[in-house]
Amino acid sequence: MEIIKLALPWMQVIISVAVVAAILLQRNDAALGGVFGGGDSIAHTKRGIERGLFITTVVLAALFVITAILSLLFQTQVS
């Protein structure tokens, strides 16, 4: 139990850095054009690497939430 309590903060740091990196990799250059009135409104579906990166981001975010909940549960058990 002690090992898990010591590992959870490190896991959260690693997962949060991975989430930020995954979000930054999904940057779309067309979004900036919309700010200045030059964006086009063509919808597209996510395919290939783009879809895999999106799914990875969702999974990493879910893992972060799970580790945060576990961290809270372990804190309340000690107190």
Residue pairs with C-beta under 8 A, 6 or more apart in sequence:
1 74
4 70
4 74
5 74
8 67
8 70
8 71
8 74
9 71
11 67
12 64
12 67
12 68
12 71
15 60
15 63
15 64
15 67
16 64
18 60
19 57
19 60
19 61
19 64
22 53
22 56
22 57
22 60
23 57
25 53
26 50
26 53
26 54
26 57
30 39
30 40
31 39
33 39
33 40
46 54
